[in-house]
Amino acid sequence: MLRAPRPFALAPHLAPWPPPANLAIGTLKILGADNIAKTTRTIRDEPERALAILGITNNPDTHGT
């Protein structure tokens, strides 16, 4: 029976890099986070604060309605 190769088992150097966690940490550093662990815990505990980092607000724009 033929099996399809697992995507990264045979060629780990083809894995998608950088991992998403590295991108998130880099973004936090660019935005000025001094303590990455504390910042990520805060985002975990209060996910609505992460929306502001991404530029998402809960203030609908009623202009033109």
C-alpha positions in Angstrom: 0.0 0.0 0.0 1.4 3.4 -1.0 1.2 6.2 1.5 1.6 9.9 0.8 4.6 11.3 2.6 4.0 13.4 5.6 4.7 17.0 4.6 7.6 17.8 6.9 8.8 14.4 8.0 11.0 14.0 5.0 12.1 17.5 4.5 12.0 19.5 7.8 13.9 22.4 6.1 10.8 23.0 4.0 8.7 23.9 7.1 7.0 27.3 7.0 9.3 29.7 8.7 9.2 31.8 10.7 6.7 30.2 13.0 3.6 32.3 13.8 4.7 32.8 17.4 7.9 34.5 16.2 5.9 36.9 14.1 3.6 37.7 17.0 6.6 38.3 19.3 8.3 40.5 16.7 5.1 42.5 16.3 4.9 43.0 20.1 8.5 44.2 20.2 7.9 46.6 17.3 4.9 48.0 19.2 7.1 48.6 22.2 6.3 45.7 24.6 9.2 45.4 27.1 8.0 42.3 28.8 6.8 39.8 26.2 5.6 37.2 28.8 3.6 39.7 30.7 2.1 41.2 27.5 1.1 37.8 26.1 -0.5 36.8 29.5 -2.5 40.1 29.4 -3.6 39.4 25.9 -4.6 35.9 26.9 -6.6 37.1 29.9 -8.1 40.1 28.1 -8.3 39.3 24.4 -10.3 42.5 23.7 -7.0 44.4 24.2 -5.4 42.4 21.4 -8.0 43.9 19.0 -6.6 47.3 19.6 -3.1 46.1 18.7 -4.5 44.9 15.4 -6.3 48.2 14.8 -9.8 46.7 15.3 -12.2 48.7 17.4 -15.8 48.2 18.5 -16.8 51.7 17.5 -19.0 51.4 14.4 -18.6 54.3 12.0 -22.2 55.6 11.4 -21.1 58.2 8.9 -23.1 57.9 5.7 -25.8 55.7 7.1 
